[in-house]
Amino acid sequence: MDIYIRDEQPGDIDVIAAIARAAYLANSHNGHDGHQHRIVDNLRRAGALAISLVAEIEGELVGHVALSEVDISDGSTGWYGLGPLTVKPGQQGRGIGSGLVRAALDRLRQRGANGCVLVGDSSFFRRFGFVYDPDLMLGEASQEHFLALSLRGSGARGVVAFHPSFFNGC
Ligand SMILES: CC(C)(COP(=O)(O)OP(=O)(O)OC[C@H]1O[C@@H](n2cnc3c(N)ncnc32)[C@H](O)[C@@H]1OP(=O)(O)O)[C@@H](O)C(=O)NCCC(=O)NCCS
């Protein structure tokens, strides 16, 4: 099975939204509130979708990952939030999500990013190097699933704020 990962194109936008809707609906037992599928559209509209990658298998879009810049209270720059990350139900568990995370991190390294944060399950994300970082705090929500990966430099310290698109208009 070949997974092809590439930048989103304008013609992908509706499919990306449909994958997110289906993925979050299928995982609604995990505490998703039914609005996360709108985040990517919100980010795109706000011009804040820094990197948006899709995964294709035999020409069909099966997954998506977004990256957007985050603010950190110590003034650190070059830090990005990874997410949403979604894989079409029925295609999960085949390495597509992992491929998207690795490709997203490659892109961040290529652009000289300093680090990446996300809210997610550590049992999945630790395989890419994400860890709980006591120097970084997420202002609005619980720390339980807040993970970070320093890519360059000496790290950052402070309160992290995701783009307002994660909360507005949902
Ligand atoms: C999370 C998600 C993107 C993973 O995609 P995927 O293509 O199934 O992932 P992969 O096939 O690369 O990896 C599967 C591995 O991750 C684990 N995994 C998948 N989802 C997980 C979750 N929510 N929590 C913990 N582990 C998870 C699987 O058990 C499997 O582990 P293994 O490799 O040890 O067997 C997908 O399940 C999804 O779209 N979920 C709904 C949306 C969501 O919750 N996104 C994450 C928050 S941003």
PDBQT file of the ligand as one rigid body, heavy atoms in Angstrom, charges set to zero:
ROOT
HETATM    1  C1  LIG A 201      -5.621   9.441  15.648  1.00  0.00    +0.000 C 
HETATM    2  C2  LIG A 201      -5.643   9.046  14.187  1.00  0.00    +0.000 C 
HETATM    3  C3  LIG A 201      -5.288  10.238  13.329  1.00  0.00    +0.000 C 
HETATM    4  C4  LIG A 201      -4.597   7.932  13.978  1.00  0.00    +0.000 C 
HETATM    5  O1  LIG A 201      -4.519   7.644  12.594  1.00  0.00    +0.000 OA
HETATM    6  P1  LIG A 201      -4.158   6.163  12.098  1.00  0.00    +0.000 P 
HETATM    7  O2  LIG A 201      -3.954   6.223  10.641  1.00  0.00    +0.000 OA
HETATM    8  O3  LIG A 201      -5.146   5.206  12.623  1.00  0.00    +0.000 OA
HETATM    9  O4  LIG A 201      -2.767   5.942  12.855  1.00  0.00    +0.000 OA
HETATM   10  P2  LIG A 201      -1.642   4.882  12.502  1.00  0.00    +0.000 P 
HETATM   11  O5  LIG A 201      -2.207   3.755  11.721  1.00  0.00    +0.000 OA
HETATM   12  O6  LIG A 201      -0.473   5.589  11.942  1.00  0.00    +0.000 OA
HETATM   13  O7  LIG A 201      -1.205   4.415  13.937  1.00  0.00    +0.000 OA
HETATM   14  C5  LIG A 201      -2.044   3.556  14.598  1.00  0.00    +0.000 C 
HETATM   15  C6  LIG A 201      -1.505   3.428  15.998  1.00  0.00    +0.000 C 
HETATM   16  O8  LIG A 201      -1.960   4.525  16.759  1.00  0.00    +0.000 OA
HETATM   17  C7  LIG A 201      -2.777   4.070  17.800  1.00  0.00    +0.000 C 
HETATM   18  N1  LIG A 201      -3.850   5.046  17.927  1.00  0.00    +0.000 N 
HETATM   19  C8  LIG A 201      -4.676   5.486  16.990  1.00  0.00    +0.000 A 
HETATM   20  N2  LIG A 201      -5.528   6.384  17.518  1.00  0.00    +0.000 NA
HETATM   21  C9  LIG A 201      -5.202   6.507  18.817  1.00  0.00    +0.000 A 
HETATM   22  C10 LIG A 201      -5.703   7.265  19.875  1.00  0.00    +0.000 A 
HETATM   23  N3  LIG A 201      -6.726   8.125  19.749  1.00  0.00    +0.000 N 
HETATM   24  N4  LIG A 201      -5.128   7.134  21.069  1.00  0.00    +0.000 NA
HETATM   25  C11 LIG A 201      -4.092   6.295  21.231  1.00  0.00    +0.000 A 
HETATM   26  N5  LIG A 201      -3.564   5.545  20.275  1.00  0.00    +0.000 NA
HETATM   27  C12 LIG A 201      -4.129   5.645  19.070  1.00  0.00    +0.000 A 
HETATM   28  C13 LIG A 201      -3.253   2.713  17.364  1.00  0.00    +0.000 C 
HETATM   29  O9  LIG A 201      -3.583   1.900  18.465  1.00  0.00    +0.000 OA
HETATM   30  C14 LIG A 201      -2.025   2.171  16.650  1.00  0.00    +0.000 C 
HETATM   31  O10 LIG A 201      -1.053   1.743  17.575  1.00  0.00    +0.000 OA
HETATM   32  P3  LIG A 201       0.067   0.644  17.175  1.00  0.00    +0.000 P 
HETATM   33  O11 LIG A 201       0.865   1.209  16.038  1.00  0.00    +0.000 OA
HETATM   34  O12 LIG A 201       0.865   0.496  18.406  1.00  0.00    +0.000 OA
HETATM   35  O13 LIG A 201      -0.703  -0.569  16.760  1.00  0.00    +0.000 OA
HETATM   36  C15 LIG A 201      -7.035   8.490  13.772  1.00  0.00    +0.000 C 
HETATM   37  O14 LIG A 201      -7.396   7.452  14.651  1.00  0.00    +0.000 OA
HETATM   38  C16 LIG A 201      -8.156   9.537  13.757  1.00  0.00    +0.000 C 
HETATM   39  O15 LIG A 201      -8.436  10.157  12.721  1.00  0.00    +0.000 OA
HETATM   40  N6  LIG A 201      -8.856   9.733  14.896  1.00  0.00    +0.000 N 
HETATM   41  C17 LIG A 201      -9.963  10.678  14.974  1.00  0.00    +0.000 C 
HETATM   42  C18 LIG A 201      -9.465  12.096  15.076  1.00  0.00    +0.000 C 
HETATM   43  C19 LIG A 201      -8.529  12.278  16.232  1.00  0.00    +0.000 C 
HETATM   44  O16 LIG A 201      -8.828  11.894  17.357  1.00  0.00    +0.000 OA
HETATM   45  N7  LIG A 201      -7.338  12.863  15.943  1.00  0.00    +0.000 N 
HETATM   46  C20 LIG A 201      -6.257  12.972  16.901  1.00  0.00    +0.000 C 
HETATM   47  C21 LIG A 201      -6.295  14.235  17.666  1.00  0.00    +0.000 C 
HETATM   48  S1  LIG A 201      -5.593  15.620  16.783  1.00  0.00    +0.000 SA
ENDROOT
TORSDOF 0
